[in-house]
Amino acid sequence: MKKLILLACLLPLGAFAQTRTDYENTMTRFKRYYNNEQGDSIARMWRNVTSFNGWTPERMKELKAKYGVITSTQYFGIDPSDPGKVVVFKTTFSKTGAHAIGLSLRPDDIRYLGTFRLKTTSPEIERMMKADKEKGKER
């Protein structure tokens, strides 16, 4: 009986937690919209982004000219050094190579953006990127 009560108490917490799949799906959509220069679609991905917020057609062209298209994204996990619980993706661009993109979604609703960082870094992210690079050399 005690286990049943404990489970009933903890179940709502799991219902509001974002999963790795939620973040991967978000990055898949972002990649598609970014590569197609659909800044308006990027802005509409989240209910709390009420304008282009930097995703104007001009800015999209600038970003693609600088970085190129996104060729791949790889889930790295949560940056433990960031108090905002930012999820990090290794993102490979055709012109500039691999960079880390960080984002957070509101815990109670993935349709709301917490943080989005097109290019982010921290000592922990640098460690993850280095470890991934070393792992690639071993293959």
N, C-alpha and C positions, 0 to 999 in steps of 0.2 A: 504494500500500500504506500509506503514512504517513497519507493522508487517511482510510482505512478504520479504522486503529487509533485515530486521533484521534476519529472519529465514535463508535466503540465505547466510548471512555473518557467522552465527553460525554453519551451517550444516557441513562445512569442519572440524571444530574442533571436532565434535562428531565422524566423520569418522576415526580420528586418535587416539581416546582415547581407551584404553584397557578396557574391561569389566570384571566383576567378572567371567563370564563364560570362558573367555580366560584364566584367571589364574587357574580356577578350572580344565579346560581341561589340562593345562600344568602340574598341580600337579598329575592328574590321570595318565598321561603318565610317569612322573617321578617315581611315586610309582610303576608302573608296571615294568619299566626298573630297578629300584633299587632292587626290590624284586627278579628279575630274574638275578641279577648281570650283567646287560648289560650296563656297563659303556660307551662302544662305542656308544650305542644308546642315552644315556644321553648327551654325548658330541655332537652328531649330531642333537639334538633337536633344536639347535640354530645355525644360519649361521655364527655368529662371533666367535664361539668356534671351533678353527681349529685343536685342538688336544684333547687328553683325559683330559687335564687340571685337573689332579688329579683323574680321573675316570678310572684308570687302573684296570685290573683284581685283582691285589694284594690289591689295596686300597678298592675295592668293598668287598672283603673277610674280610678285617679288619673291615670295617664299619658294615657289617652284624654280625660279631662275637661280636662286641662291643654293637651295638644297637638292633640287631635282624631285623626282617622284619617290614615293615610299615603296620600296621593293619588298620589305618584310617587317613584321613586328613579332617580338618574342616576349612573353610574360616573364618578368623577373621576380615579382613579388612586391611586398610592402617595404618601403625604405624605413628601417627601424629608427633612423636618426631624425626622421621628420615627425613632429608632433601631430601633423594633419593626416597621418596614415595614408600617405600618397602611394598609390600603386605605380610601379615603374615597369615600362616596356622598353626593351632594346629595340630601337627602330632604325632600320637601315634605309638611307636615302641614296639615290643613284649618283649624286654628285659629291656628297660629303661623307659618305660612309655611315657608321653606326653612331647614334646619339641616344640618350635616354629621354623618353617622354614620360612625364608624371601626371597622374590625374587622381582625383577622388570623386566619388559619387556620394550623394547624401545617403546616410545609412538607412533611412526609412523609405526612400524612393529613388530608384536609379534614373528617373527622368529629370533629376535635378543635379546639376554639376556643383561640386564643392570647389575643386581646384583643377586647373589645366595648365600644364607647363610644356610648351613645345620642345624646349631644350632645357633639361634640368641636370643638376649634378650635386653631389655631396660626397664626402669621403666614403660613405657606405655604397653609393651608386658606383663610384670609381672602382671600389673593390669588386663589386658584382661584375662590372664590365671587364675588368682585368681577369677575373676567374673564368669568365665565359670565353675570353680570348685564348687563355691558356688551355682550356678544355678543347677548344677547336684545333689547337696545334697538336694535341695528343691523338686526334683521330686520324 
